[in-house]
Protein backbone atom coordinates (compact mmCIF):
# COMPACT_ATOMS: atom_id res chain seq x y z
CA UNK A 1 0.00 0.00 0.00
CA UNK A 2 1.05 3.62 -0.34
CA UNK A 3 2.84 4.85 2.73
CA UNK A 4 0.73 7.02 5.02
CA UNK A 5 2.05 10.02 6.92
CA UNK A 6 2.37 9.51 10.66
CA UNK A 7 1.42 12.53 12.72
CA UNK A 8 -0.02 13.44 16.07
CA UNK A 9 -3.43 15.05 15.88
CA UNK A 10 -3.16 18.84 16.11
CA UNK A 11 -6.83 19.59 15.91
CA UNK A 12 -10.17 18.08 15.06
CA UNK A 13 -10.94 17.69 11.37
CA UNK A 14 -13.72 19.56 9.64
CA UNK A 15 -17.04 18.09 10.67
CA UNK A 16 -15.62 16.58 13.86
CA UNK A 17 -17.94 15.94 16.79
CA UNK A 18 -15.17 16.89 19.21
CA UNK A 19 -13.32 20.10 20.07
CA UNK A 20 -9.81 20.52 18.69
CA UNK A 21 -7.09 19.13 20.98
CA UNK A 22 -3.34 18.98 20.58
CA UNK A 23 -1.33 15.97 21.72
CA UNK A 24 2.26 16.56 20.58
CA UNK A 25 4.63 16.90 23.50
CA UNK A 26 2.08 15.73 26.06
CA UNK A 27 2.07 12.98 28.67
CA UNK A 28 -1.08 11.00 29.43
CA UNK A 29 -2.38 8.02 31.36
CA UNK A 30 -4.65 5.03 30.94
CA UNK A 31 -8.29 6.06 31.36
CA UNK A 32 -10.10 4.15 34.11
CA UNK A 33 -13.82 4.69 34.71
CA UNK A 34 -13.37 4.93 38.47
CA UNK A 35 -11.25 8.04 37.92
CA UNK A 36 -13.81 9.92 35.80
CA UNK A 37 -15.24 12.09 38.58
CA UNK A 38 -11.80 12.92 39.96
CA UNK A 39 -10.52 13.86 36.50
CA UNK A 40 -13.47 16.13 35.78
CA UNK A 41 -13.13 17.81 39.19
CA UNK A 42 -9.37 18.29 38.83
CA UNK A 43 -8.95 21.55 36.94
CA UNK A 44 -5.18 21.11 36.87
CA UNK A 45 -5.39 17.74 35.08
CA UNK A 46 -6.49 19.06 31.70
CA UNK A 47 -3.14 19.21 29.93
CA UNK A 48 -2.61 15.57 28.96
CA UNK A 49 -4.39 12.81 27.07
CA UNK A 50 -5.92 9.43 27.85
CA UNK A 51 -5.52 6.01 26.29
CA UNK A 52 -8.10 3.22 26.23
CA UNK A 53 -8.00 -0.41 25.15
CA UNK A 54 -10.17 -0.76 22.07
CA UNK A 55 -11.66 -4.09 23.12
CA UNK A 56 -13.28 -2.52 26.19
CA UNK A 57 -15.45 -0.37 23.91
CA UNK A 58 -16.59 -2.75 21.19
CA UNK A 59 -20.16 -2.85 22.44
CA UNK A 60 -22.53 -0.29 20.97
CA UNK A 61 -23.42 1.62 24.13
CA UNK A 62 -23.70 1.55 27.89
CA UNK A 63 -21.62 3.12 30.70
CA UNK A 64 -18.21 2.54 29.04
CA UNK A 65 -19.15 4.61 26.01
CA UNK A 66 -20.88 7.25 28.13
CA UNK A 67 -17.70 7.72 30.18
CA UNK A 68 -15.39 7.76 27.16
CA UNK A 69 -17.62 10.19 25.26
CA UNK A 70 -17.53 12.53 28.24
CA UNK A 71 -13.74 12.37 28.59
CA UNK A 72 -13.30 12.83 24.83
CA UNK A 73 -15.04 16.21 25.01
CA UNK A 74 -12.15 17.65 27.03
CA UNK A 75 -9.12 15.50 26.15
CA UNK A 76 -7.38 13.84 23.22
CA UNK A 77 -7.67 10.06 23.21
CA UNK A 78 -5.27 7.34 22.06
CA UNK A 79 -6.85 4.03 21.01
CA UNK A 80 -4.76 0.95 21.84
CA UNK A 81 -5.73 -2.46 20.45
CA UNK A 82 -4.70 -5.64 22.25
CA UNK A 83 -6.48 -8.50 20.43
CA UNK A 84 -5.90 -7.98 16.69
CA UNK A 85 -3.32 -10.81 16.62
CA UNK A 86 -1.38 -9.01 13.90
CA UNK A 87 1.44 -11.56 14.21
CA UNK A 88 -0.83 -14.60 14.06
CA UNK A 89 -0.62 -17.26 11.32
CA UNK A 90 -4.30 -17.05 10.38
CA UNK A 91 -6.19 -14.27 8.60
CA UNK A 92 -7.26 -11.29 10.67
CA UNK A 93 -10.73 -11.45 12.18
CA UNK A 94 -12.65 -9.15 9.84
CA UNK A 95 -15.50 -8.63 12.32
CA UNK A 96 -13.02 -7.53 14.97
CA UNK A 97 -11.22 -5.28 12.50
CA UNK A 98 -14.54 -3.75 11.49
CA UNK A 99 -15.40 -2.94 15.09
CA UNK A 100 -11.94 -1.45 15.53
CA UNK A 101 -12.48 0.79 12.48
CA UNK A 102 -15.88 1.94 13.74
CA UNK A 103 -14.35 2.91 17.09
CA UNK A 104 -11.79 5.05 15.30
CA UNK A 105 -14.52 6.77 13.33
CA UNK A 106 -16.60 7.26 16.47
CA UNK A 107 -13.92 8.78 18.73
CA UNK A 108 -11.42 10.28 16.27
CA UNK A 109 -8.38 9.26 18.35
CA UNK A 110 -5.19 11.21 18.02
CA UNK A 111 -3.17 7.97 17.89
CA UNK A 112 -4.04 4.36 17.06
CA UNK A 113 -1.81 1.43 18.00
CA UNK A 114 -1.53 -2.35 18.22
CA UNK A 115 1.06 -4.96 19.25
CA UNK A 116 3.76 -6.91 17.46
CA UNK A 117 2.38 -10.18 18.83
CA UNK A 118 -0.21 -12.89 18.30
CA UNK A 119 -3.04 -14.01 20.57
CA UNK A 120 -5.35 -16.21 18.48
CA UNK A 121 -5.14 -19.77 17.19
CA UNK A 122 -8.12 -21.20 15.28
CA UNK A 123 -11.06 -20.27 17.52
CA UNK A 124 -9.02 -19.98 20.72
CA UNK A 125 -8.26 -16.52 22.09
CA UNK A 126 -5.41 -16.22 24.57
CA UNK A 127 -5.24 -13.50 27.19
CA UNK A 128 -1.60 -12.91 26.32
CA UNK A 129 0.53 -11.08 23.78
CA UNK A 130 2.64 -13.95 22.50
CA UNK A 131 6.05 -13.56 20.82
CA UNK A 132 7.10 -14.23 17.23
CA UNK A 133 10.13 -15.73 15.50
CA UNK A 134 11.80 -13.01 13.49
CA UNK A 135 12.03 -14.63 10.06
CA UNK A 136 11.25 -13.57 6.49
CA UNK A 137 8.03 -15.60 6.52
CA UNK A 138 6.86 -13.91 9.72
CA UNK A 139 7.89 -10.53 8.34
CA UNK A 140 5.77 -10.96 5.21
CA UNK A 141 2.76 -12.16 7.19
CA UNK A 142 2.89 -9.27 9.65
CA UNK A 143 3.40 -6.77 6.82
CA UNK A 144 0.35 -8.15 5.00
CA UNK A 145 -1.72 -7.86 8.17
CA UNK A 146 -0.54 -4.30 8.77
CA UNK A 147 -1.47 -3.36 5.22
CA UNK A 148 -4.94 -4.80 5.75
CA UNK A 149 -5.43 -2.92 9.02
CA UNK A 150 -4.24 0.40 7.62
CA UNK A 151 -6.33 0.07 4.46
CA UNK A 152 -9.40 -0.69 6.60
CA UNK A 153 -8.98 2.14 9.11
CA UNK A 154 -7.70 4.53 6.40
CA UNK A 155 -4.85 5.83 8.51
CA UNK A 156 -1.44 4.67 9.80
CA UNK A 157 -1.19 2.50 12.87
CA UNK A 158 1.58 2.49 15.46
CA UNK A 159 3.09 -0.92 16.20
CA UNK A 160 4.35 -1.63 19.73
CA UNK A 161 7.53 -3.59 20.45
CA UNK A 162 6.85 -6.57 22.75
CA UNK A 163 8.05 -7.61 26.18
CA UNK A 164 9.40 -11.14 25.74
CA UNK A 165 10.24 -14.09 27.96
CA UNK A 166 11.47 -16.58 25.35
CA UNK A 167 13.56 -16.35 22.16
CA UNK A 168 13.28 -18.47 19.00
CA UNK A 169 16.24 -20.40 17.59
CA UNK A 170 14.83 -19.99 14.07
CA UNK A 171 14.96 -16.17 14.18
CA UNK A 172 17.19 -14.85 11.41
CA UNK A 173 17.17 -11.16 12.32
CA UNK A 174 17.12 -8.98 15.40
CA UNK A 175 13.91 -7.48 16.75
CA UNK A 176 15.02 -3.99 15.79
CA UNK A 177 15.88 -5.05 12.22
CA UNK A 178 12.51 -6.82 11.95
CA UNK A 179 10.67 -3.69 13.13
CA UNK A 180 12.66 -1.41 10.83
CA UNK A 181 11.78 -3.54 7.82
CA UNK A 182 8.08 -3.54 8.77
CA UNK A 183 8.13 0.25 8.74
CA UNK A 184 9.83 0.28 5.33
CA UNK A 185 7.37 -2.15 3.78
CA UNK A 186 4.12 -0.83 5.23
CA UNK A 187 4.60 2.80 6.22
CA UNK A 188 3.34 2.05 9.72
CA UNK A 189 4.57 4.07 12.66
CA UNK A 190 5.94 2.80 15.95
CA UNK A 191 4.92 2.83 19.57
CA UNK A 192 8.10 2.50 21.61
CA UNK A 193 7.35 0.84 24.95
CA UNK A 194 10.41 1.68 27.04
CA UNK A 195 9.38 -0.63 29.87
CA UNK A 196 9.12 -3.51 27.38
CA UNK A 197 12.67 -2.79 26.24
CA UNK A 198 13.93 -2.91 29.82
CA UNK A 199 11.95 -6.08 30.63
CA UNK A 200 13.17 -7.94 27.55
CA UNK A 201 16.77 -6.76 27.99
CA UNK A 202 16.83 -7.94 31.59
CA UNK A 203 15.20 -11.28 30.81
CA UNK A 204 17.51 -12.08 27.90
CA UNK A 205 20.71 -10.41 29.09
CA UNK A 206 21.20 -7.83 26.34
CA UNK A 207 21.82 -4.10 26.59
CA UNK A 208 18.73 -1.90 26.59
CA UNK A 209 20.88 1.03 25.46
CA UNK A 210 22.24 -0.93 22.48
CA UNK A 211 18.68 -1.96 21.56
CA UNK A 212 17.55 1.67 21.63
CA UNK A 213 20.59 2.77 19.62
CA UNK A 214 19.50 0.37 16.85
CA UNK A 215 15.78 1.12 17.11
CA UNK A 216 14.28 3.31 14.31
CA UNK A 217 13.26 6.10 16.69
CA UNK A 218 12.58 8.49 13.81
CA UNK A 219 9.33 6.59 13.19
CA UNK A 220 8.07 6.65 16.80
CA UNK A 221 4.70 8.38 17.23
CA UNK A 222 4.04 7.46 20.86
CA UNK A 223 5.94 6.15 23.87
CA UNK A 224 4.64 3.87 26.63
CA UNK A 225 5.89 3.70 30.20
CA UNK A 226 4.69 1.22 32.81
CA UNK A 227 5.60 -0.65 35.95
CA UNK A 228 6.82 -4.23 36.05
CA UNK A 229 7.02 -7.05 38.59
CA UNK A 230 10.11 -8.99 39.68
CA UNK A 231 10.01 -12.79 39.85
CA UNK A 232 12.44 -15.70 39.55
CA UNK A 233 12.59 -18.16 36.69
CA UNK A 234 12.99 -21.92 37.11
CA UNK A 235 16.74 -21.52 37.60
CA UNK A 236 16.43 -18.81 40.24
CA UNK A 237 17.42 -15.96 37.93
CA UNK A 238 15.65 -12.62 37.87
CA UNK A 239 12.59 -12.56 35.61
CA UNK A 240 10.70 -9.32 34.93
CA UNK A 241 7.00 -9.35 34.05
CA UNK A 242 5.36 -6.46 32.20
CA UNK A 243 2.58 -6.27 34.80
CA UNK A 244 1.32 -2.65 34.56
CA UNK A 245 0.53 -2.73 38.28
CA UNK A 246 3.17 -0.47 39.82
CA UNK A 247 4.93 2.87 39.38
CA UNK A 248 7.46 3.26 36.60
CA UNK A 249 10.82 1.92 37.82
CA UNK A 250 13.87 4.18 38.09
CA UNK A 251 15.86 2.42 35.32
CA UNK A 252 12.90 2.87 32.96
CA UNK A 253 12.73 6.58 33.77
CA UNK A 254 16.45 6.79 32.95
CA UNK A 255 15.95 5.09 29.58
CA UNK A 256 12.99 7.33 28.84
CA UNK A 257 15.07 10.42 29.55
CA UNK A 258 17.72 9.16 27.12
CA UNK A 259 15.14 8.47 24.40
CA UNK A 260 13.54 11.90 24.73
CA UNK A 261 16.94 13.59 24.68
CA UNK A 262 17.50 12.00 21.27
CA UNK A 263 14.01 12.25 19.78
CA UNK A 264 12.36 15.25 21.33
CA UNK A 265 9.03 15.42 23.19
CA UNK A 266 7.05 12.50 21.74
CA UNK A 267 3.54 11.91 23.19
CA UNK A 268 4.01 9.60 26.18
CA UNK A 269 1.50 7.38 27.96
CA UNK A 270 1.82 5.87 31.44
CA UNK A 271 0.02 2.52 31.54
CA UNK A 272 -1.48 1.19 34.77
CA UNK A 273 -3.98 -1.64 34.26
CA UNK A 274 -3.99 -3.70 37.47
CA UNK A 275 -3.99 -2.83 41.19
CA UNK A 276 -5.14 0.57 39.97
CA UNK A 277 -4.36 3.39 42.43
CA UNK A 278 -6.34 6.54 43.16
CA UNK A 279 -6.23 9.25 40.50
CA UNK A 280 -3.59 11.44 42.23
CA UNK A 281 -1.06 8.57 42.10
CA UNK A 282 -1.58 7.95 38.40
CA UNK A 283 -1.61 11.67 37.66
CA UNK A 284 1.73 12.07 39.47
CA UNK A 285 3.30 9.47 37.15
CA UNK A 286 2.06 11.40 34.12
CA UNK A 287 3.36 14.66 35.59
CA UNK A 288 6.80 13.09 36.07
CA UNK A 289 6.80 12.11 32.40
CA UNK A 290 5.60 15.59 31.43
CA UNK A 291 8.47 17.20 33.34
CA UNK A 292 10.98 15.21 31.28
CA UNK A 293 9.18 16.05 28.04
CA UNK A 294 9.11 19.74 28.92
CA UNK A 295 12.78 19.83 29.88
CA UNK A 296 13.88 18.36 26.58
CA UNK A 297 11.34 20.39 24.58
CA UNK A 298 13.13 23.53 25.72
CA UNK A 299 16.47 22.14 24.60
CA UNK A 300 15.08 21.19 21.17
CA UNK A 301 13.58 24.67 20.71
CA UNK A 302 16.92 26.25 21.52
CA UNK A 303 18.68 23.97 19.02
CA UNK A 304 16.18 24.88 16.28
CA UNK A 305 16.53 28.58 17.05
CA UNK A 306 20.32 28.32 16.90
CA UNK A 307 20.18 26.37 13.61
CA UNK A 308 18.10 29.14 11.94
CA UNK A 309 20.67 31.82 12.74
ABEGO torsion letter per residue (X at the ends): XBBBBBBBBAEBBBGBABBBBBABGBBBBBBBAAAAAAAAABAAAAABBBBBBAAAAABABEAAAAAAAAAAAABBBBBBBAAAGAABABBBBAAAAAAAAAAAAAAGBABBBBBBBBABBEABBBABBBBBBBBAAAAAAAAAAAAAAAAAAGBBBBBBBBBBABBBAABABBAAAAAAAAAAAAGBBBBBBAAAAAAAAAAAGBBAAAAAAABBAAABABBBBBBBBBBBBAAGBBBBBBAGABBBBAAAAAAAAAAAAAAEBBBBBBBBABGBBBAAAAAAAAAAAAAAAAAAAAAAAAAAAAAAX
